[in-house]
């Protein structure tokens, strides 16, 4: 097992921990993957429908899927 933080992350800090953990696993195996999506900096904090954080977590999920597939190949 990969011993990674829980998924899905509930906070930006948890997401960052997950990315760092996964990048470490990839590095340890000599594997490389495109950079994880950057955390948004444009959130207005009003809870908008379609918030930039929703897009970030969706993109992070795709990155996670690709990272796991690479580790399992």
N, C-alpha and C positions, 0 to 999 in steps of 0.2 A: 504494500500500500504506500501511497505517496506522502502521507502525513502532512496534509495541507490544512490551512484554516477552513472553517465552515463556509459552505456555499449555499445560497447566495449571500454576499456581504450585505449588511444592514446599514453601514456607514461608510463614508469616504475612507476613514482610517482602516477599516476592515478590508476594503477593496485594495488599498495600497499594500497591506500586509499580504494579501493573497497574491498580488502581482509579484511582490518581492520574493515570496516563497517559491512561486512557480519559476521565476527567472533563475533562482538558485538551483532548482532541480534540473532545469535545462542546461545551465552552465556546467553543473557537476557531470552531466552525461556528454558534454561536448557538443550540444545541440544549439542551434540558433533559430530564432523566430522573429518575425517583424516586431517592432516595439509595441507594447500594450498601448491602448488608446489613452490619451492624456485626460486627466480629470478636468471637468469644465471649470472655467473661471468667470463665466458670464451669467450665472444664476442670479435672479433678482430676489429669490427667497419668498416669493408670493404663492408657491404651490401651483404653478401654472399647469394646465393640461398640456402634455407634451414637453415637460420640463427638460432642460438640457441634461439633467441627471438621468432621466429615463433613457435617453439616447446613449449616454455613457455606459450605463449598466447593460444595455442590449449589446453594444459593441464589445464590452468587456466579456460578455458571455460567449460571443463568437471567438474572441481571442483565446478564452479559456478552453473552448472545445478544440481549437487547433493545437494548442499547447499539449493538452492531454493526449490527443491523437498522435502527436509527434513523439511523446514520451512512451507511448504504448506500441509504437511501430518498431 
